[in-house]
């Protein structure tokens, strides 16, 4: 058994920022499924939203967030996050993060503009902001002797005692396939999202909903799983299937065009290319269905070449790999699963419904994003709640815990069913894309629910008969995620934010959260 004050599972901005603070006076163990830099944060292009320009205001950022969230935001926490943002950004700067500068602005930084924001307020590092944040935070974490880092470790399940108190987690060593026990006074899930539940996603391969699935099996409440945000612009390419084309390109006047060159967004929203993501994604989806084409174009060729190369060096280089020069060529794009607005239900301090267990970042449902996330609020939410958990969790460090050795139930391997598992992996991702995607229907949700539940039963029956592996763990988790999305979507009899059901196109006057537990019982909570 490996024991510490804090056990943090995940290495994005939320987990790393918390580890840095917790290690000031406590012992910290941080585990991650792959390398520290393999996370959604590292893929973030746009940046982190924070009011700093004299023309901007907290009220404007708050209002933009509430409008995008379509009535489901926790207004009190949105207000706190927005007003605290300058402090959190200052911390990042103190930790060595280098944001793009512009001496001509009142803030001194080159602030970006993204869809549904009223003002320029996005701190960014070119178009590789997440990579820069990860670089600085990883350097800080690795230099701290009070933080033990375990890479290539896959969390299997949480350890919860009879008093519904979390004591740690069973963890698989990816290299040896041996199970390890990690115990701690404070356990924090910071494992990111679940984009790999879908066939097309902007997320890296690690995004299989591990934290949410583990918390679900342990008995924690899960909220609003129907709100899967689709990013409107993922690079369309037969080889490269998950490269995001940043929203910042539309913020710099990029135009969405049909394959015949015709712009179309004015038909769907007065803000056109700057409309919220759910509206743009549905507009593209509708146009593709009407035309029968597989992609549309994003056109930024009217901007000067030097500006584009300097502002979007990552996108310029990646597109160039595939013969697309964004200074001369339009970029072929399609919508793709991007961000999960639902997740493990937490309170204002990051606590789940299980004692000693916290959740932060994309795996959590804090109410900040409501039914649809405002661009560049995710990195901010991660570091905001990392700080709140740090402040709230100190009380648990004074308690005395009796960690008894817990033996993991070994799998009785009867046969190699790896091919069988991979068949189910593909089936789940296709079902999610076909029936749990941008536009849903009652019939489609019913088909998905029945098929996913059948597959999930087969996976659960066979899980204990096969050798533990990362593939087996991830498959079990995406099956749970897909089932929760289907159940939650089926229960919501309206369309709101990122959830659109063609059979219930209207939005109800009373906003409610959808809560699900491990007994697959659904309940609603009024906002």
Residue pairs with C-beta under 8 A, 6 or more apart in sequence:
1 181
1 182
1 183
1 403
1 405
2 29
2 148
2 180
2 181
2 182
2 183
3 182
3 183
3 184
3 403
4 26
4 27
4 28
4 29
4 148
4 182
4 183
4 184
5 22
5 26
5 27
5 28
5 184
5 185
5 186
5 397
6 18
6 19
6 22
6 26
6 27
6 28
6 29
6 184
6 185
6 186
6 187
6 188
6 393
7 29
7 31
7 168
7 169
7 182
7 183
7 184
7 186
7 187
7 188
8 15
8 18
8 19
8 22
8 28
8 29
8 30
8 31
8 188
8 190
9 15
9 31
9 32
9 155
9 169
9 187
9 188
9 189
9 190
9 191
9 211
10 32
10 39
10 188
10 189
10 190
10 191
10 192
10 211
10 361
10 363
11 30
11 32
11 36
11 37
11 38
11 39
11 138
11 190
12 39
12 40
12 41
12 42
12 134
12 190
12 192
12 361
12 362
12 382
13 41
13 130
13 133
13 134
13 137
13 361
13 379
13 382
13 383
13 386
14 190
14 360
14 361
14 381
14 382
14 383
14 385
14 386
15 30
15 32
15 188
15 190
15 360
15 361
15 386
16 30
16 36
16 134
16 137
16 138
16 140
16 141
17 91
17 137
17 382
17 383
17 386
17 387
18 188
18 190
18 360
18 386
18 387
18 389
18 390
19 28
19 30
19 141
19 144
19 147
20 95
20 137
20 140
20 141
20 144
20 147
21 386
21 387
21 390
22 28
22 186
22 390
22 393
23 144
23 146
23 147
26 146
26 397
27 146
27 148
28 146
28 147
28 148
29 147
29 148
29 150
29 182
29 184
30 141
30 147
30 148
30 149
30 150
31 149
31 150
31 151
31 153
31 155
31 171
31 182
32 38
32 39
32 149
32 150
32 151
32 153
33 152
33 153
33 154
33 155
33 174
33 191
33 206
33 210
33 470
34 151
34 152
34 206
35 151
35 152
36 134
36 138
36 141
36 142
36 149
36 151
37 131
37 134
37 138
38 204
38 206
39 134
39 192
39 204
39 206
40 130
40 192
40 193
40 195
40 203
40 204
40 207
40 362
41 130
41 133
41 134
41 192
41 379
41 382
42 130
42 131
42 134
42 204
43 130
43 131
43 202
43 203
43 204
43 244
44 129
44 130
44 131
44 133
44 378
44 379
45 127
45 128
45 129
45 130
45 244
45 246
45 248
45 314
45 315
46 112
46 114
46 122
46 124
46 127
46 129
46 246
46 247
46 248
46 375
46 376
47 99
47 112
47 122
47 123
47 124
47 125
47 129
47 248
47 376
47 379
48 85
48 89
48 92
48 122
48 123
48 124
48 129
48 133
48 376
48 379
48 380
48 383
49 61
49 85
49 117
49 121
49 122
49 123
49 374
49 375
49 376
49 377
49 380
50 85
50 86
50 88
50 89
50 121
50 123
50 380
51 57
51 58
51 60
51 61
51 82
51 85
51 86
51 119
51 121
52 86
52 89
52 106
52 107
52 109
52 111
52 121
52 123
53 105
53 106
53 107
53 111
53 119
53 120
53 121
54 106
55 106
55 119
56 118
56 119
56 120
56 121
58 79
58 82
58 83
60 118
60 119
61 82
61 85
61 117
61 118
61 119
61 121
62 75
62 78
62 79
62 82
63 118
64 116
64 117
64 118
64 374
65 73
65 78
65 82
65 368
65 369
65 374
65 377
66 73
66 75
66 78
66 370
67 116
67 276
68 116
68 276
68 369
68 370
68 372
68 373
68 374
68 497
69 78
69 368
69 369
69 370
69 371
69 372
69 373
69 374
69 497
70 370
70 371
70 372
70 496
70 497
70 507
71 370
71 371
71 496
71 507
71 511
71 527
72 224
72 227
72 367
72 370
72 371
72 496
72 497
72 511
72 513
72 527
73 367
73 368
73 369
73 370
74 348
74 366
74 367
74 368
74 370
74 527
76 348
77 348
77 366
77 367
77 368
78 367
78 368
80 348
80 384
81 368
81 377
81 380
81 381
81 384
84 384
84 387
85 380
85 384
88 380
88 383
88 384
88 387
89 123
91 383
92 133
92 136
92 383
93 99
95 136
95 137
95 140
96 136
96 139
96 140
97 125
97 132
97 133
97 136
97 137
98 125
98 132
98 136
99 109
99 110
99 123
99 124
99 125
99 129
99 132
100 109
100 110
100 124
100 125
100 126
101 108
101 109
101 110
102 108
102 109
102 110
102 111
105 111
109 123
110 124
111 120
111 121
111 122
111 123
112 120
112 122
112 123
112 124
112 248
112 251
112 252
112 376
113 119
113 120
113 121
113 122
113 248
113 251
113 252
114 122
114 247
114 248
114 250
114 251
114 375
114 376
115 247
115 250
115 251
115 271
115 273
115 274
115 275
115 276
115 277
115 280
115 375
116 271
116 274
116 275
116 276
116 277
116 374
116 375
117 251
117 374
117 375
117 376
122 248
122 251
122 375
122 376
123 129
124 248
125 131
125 132
125 133
126 310
126 311
126 312
126 313
126 314
127 246
127 248
127 311
127 312
127 313
127 314
127 315
128 313
128 314
129 379
130 379
131 314
133 379
141 147
141 149
142 149
150 171
152 173
152 174
152 175
153 171
153 172
153 173
153 174
153 180
154 171
154 172
154 174
154 210
154 470
154 473
155 169
155 170
155 171
155 172
155 191
155 210
155 211
155 214
156 169
156 170
156 171
156 172
156 179
156 214
156 408
156 468
156 473
157 169
157 170
157 214
157 217
157 218
158 166
158 168
158 169
158 170
158 187
158 214
158 215
158 217
158 218
158 354
158 357
159 166
159 167
159 168
159 169
159 170
159 181
159 183
159 406
160 166
160 167
160 218
160 219
160 354
161 167
163 355
164 219
164 354
164 355
165 354
165 355
165 356
166 187
166 218
166 354
166 355
166 356
166 357
167 183
167 184
167 187
167 356
167 401
167 403
167 406
168 181
168 182
168 183
168 184
168 187
168 403
168 406
169 181
169 182
169 187
169 214
170 179
170 180
170 181
170 406
170 408
171 179
171 180
171 181
171 182
172 178
172 179
172 180
172 468
172 469
172 470
172 473
173 179
173 180
174 470
177 467
177 468
177 469
179 408
179 468
181 405
181 406
181 408
183 401
183 403
185 356
185 396
185 397
185 399
185 401
186 356
186 358
186 393
186 396
186 397
187 356
187 357
187 358
188 350
188 357
188 358
188 359
188 360
188 389
188 393
189 211
189 214
189 215
189 344
189 352
189 357
189 358
189 359
189 360
189 363
189 364
190 211
190 359
190 360
190 361
190 363
190 382
190 386
191 210
191 211
191 361
191 363
192 203
192 206
192 207
192 211
192 361
192 362
192 363
193 203
193 207
193 209
193 339
193 340
193 343
193 362
193 363
194 203
194 207
194 208
194 209
194 212
194 340
194 477
194 478
194 481
195 201
195 202
195 203
195 207
195 336
195 337
195 338
195 339
195 340
196 203
196 205
196 206
196 207
196 208
196 209
196 429
196 474
196 478
197 208
197 209
197 337
197 428
197 429
197 432
197 478
197 481
197 482
197 485
198 228
198 336
198 337
198 429
198 432
198 433
198 436
198 437
199 429
199 430
199 432
199 433
200 234
200 241
200 242
200 334
200 335
200 336
200 337
200 433
201 207
201 234
201 242
201 336
201 337
201 338
202 231
202 234
202 242
202 243
202 244
202 336
202 337
202 338
203 242
203 337
203 338
204 242
208 474
208 477
208 478
208 481
209 340
209 363
209 477
209 478
209 480
209 481
210 473
210 474
210 477
211 343
211 344
211 359
211 363
212 222
212 225
212 340
212 343
212 344
212 363
212 477
212 480
212 481
212 484
213 476
213 477
213 478
213 480
213 481
214 477
215 222
215 344
215 352
215 354
215 357
215 359
215 363
216 222
216 480
216 484
216 516
216 517
216 518
217 480
217 518
218 354
218 357
218 518
219 353
219 354
219 517
219 518
220 344
220 345
220 352
220 353
220 354
220 357
220 359
220 517
221 344
221 345
221 352
221 353
221 515
221 516
221 517
222 342
222 343
222 344
222 345
222 365
222 484
222 515
222 516
222 517
223 342
223 343
223 344
223 345
223 365
223 513
223 514
223 515
223 516
224 341
224 342
224 343
224 365
224 371
224 488
224 513
224 514
225 340
225 342
225 343
225 481
225 484
225 485
225 487
225 488
225 489
225 514
225 516
226 342
226 485
226 488
226 489
226 491
226 492
226 499
226 514
227 340
227 341
227 342
227 369
227 371
227 372
227 497
227 498
227 499
228 337
228 339
228 340
228 341
228 342
228 436
228 485
228 498
228 499
229 277
229 278
229 337
229 338
229 339
229 340
229 341
229 372
229 373
229 498
230 277
230 278
230 281
230 335
230 336
230 337
230 338
230 437
230 438
230 498
231 244
231 247
231 277
231 281
231 335
231 336
231 337
231 338
231 339
232 247
232 256
232 277
232 280
232 281
232 284
232 333
232 335
233 244
233 245
233 246
233 247
233 249
233 250
233 298
233 331
233 333
233 334
233 335
234 242
234 243
234 244
234 245
234 333
234 334
234 335
234 336
234 338
235 243
235 244
235 245
235 318
235 319
235 322
235 331
235 332
235 333
236 294
236 295
236 332
236 333
236 334
237 243
237 322
237 332
239 322
240 318
240 321
240 322
242 336
243 318
244 338
245 298
245 315
245 331
245 333
246 312
246 315
247 277
247 375
248 311
248 312
249 298
249 300
249 312
249 315
249 331
250 256
250 273
250 274
250 298
251 274
252 300
252 303
252 307
252 311
253 273
253 300
253 302
253 303
254 273
254 298
254 299
254 300
255 263
255 273
255 298
255 299
255 300
255 302
256 263
256 264
256 265
256 273
256 280
256 284
256 296
256 297
256 298
256 299
257 263
257 264
257 296
257 297
257 298
257 299
257 330
258 264
258 287
258 291
258 293
258 296
258 297
259 291
259 293
259 295
259 296
259 297
261 297
263 272
264 283
264 287
264 296
265 272
265 273
265 275
265 280
265 283
266 272
267 283
268 275
268 279
268 280
268 282
268 283
269 275
269 279
269 280
269 283
273 280
275 283
276 372
276 374
277 338
277 372
277 373
277 375
277 498
278 372
278 497
278 498
278 500
281 335
281 438
282 438
282 439
282 500
284 296
284 333
284 334
284 335
285 335
285 437
285 438
285 439
286 439
287 296
288 294
288 295
288 296
288 334
294 334
295 332
295 333
295 334
296 332
296 333
296 334
297 330
297 331
297 332
297 333
298 330
298 331
298 333
299 330
299 331
300 308
300 326
300 331
301 326
301 327
301 328
301 329
301 330
303 327
305 327
308 316
308 326
308 327
309 316
309 327
312 326
315 326
316 326
316 327
319 325
319 326
319 329
319 331
324 331
324 332
335 438
337 432
337 433
337 437
339 362
339 369
339 373
339 378
340 362
341 365
341 369
341 370
341 371
341 372
341 373
341 497
341 498
342 365
342 488
342 514
343 359
343 362
343 363
343 364
343 365
344 352
344 359
344 363
344 364
344 365
345 352
345 353
345 364
345 365
345 515
346 352
346 358
346 359
346 360
346 364
346 365
346 366
346 385
348 366
348 388
349 358
349 388
349 389
349 391
349 392
350 358
350 359
350 360
350 364
350 366
350 385
350 388
350 389
350 392
351 357
351 358
351 392
352 358
352 359
356 396
358 389
358 392
358 393
360 382
360 385
360 386
360 389
361 378
361 381
361 382
361 385
361 386
362 378
362 382
364 385
365 513
366 381
366 385
367 513
368 377
368 381
368 384
369 377
369 378
369 381
370 497
371 496
371 497
371 498
371 499
372 497
372 498
409 464
411 463
411 464
411 465
411 466
411 467
411 468
412 464
412 465
413 465
413 466
413 467
414 465
415 465
415 466
416 466
416 467
417 462
417 465
417 466
418 466
418 469
418 471
420 462
421 459
421 462
421 466
421 471
421 472
421 475
422 471
424 455
424 458
424 459
424 475
424 479
425 471
425 474
425 475
425 478
427 451
427 455
428 452
428 455
428 475
428 478
428 479
428 482
429 478
431 448
431 451
431 452
431 482
432 448
432 482
432 485
434 444
434 448
435 444
435 445
435 447
435 448
435 486
436 444
436 445
436 448
436 482
436 485
436 486
436 489
438 500
439 500
439 502
440 489
440 499
440 500
440 501
440 502
441 501
441 502
441 503
442 490
442 501
442 503
445 486
445 489
445 490
445 501
446 490
448 482
448 486
449 483
449 486
449 487
449 490
452 479
452 482
452 483
452 486
453 483
455 479
456 479
456 480
456 482
456 483
459 475
459 476
459 479
460 476
463 472
463 476
466 472
483 520
484 516
487 516
487 520
487 522
488 514
488 516
488 522
489 499
489 501
491 514
491 522
491 524
492 499
492 501
492 504
492 514
493 501
493 504
493 508
494 501
494 504
494 506
494 507
494 508
495 501
495 504
495 505
495 506
495 507
496 507
496 508
496 511
510 526
511 526
511 527
512 524
512 525
512 526
512 527
513 524
513 525
513 527
514 522
514 523
514 524
515 522
515 523
515 524
515 525
516 522
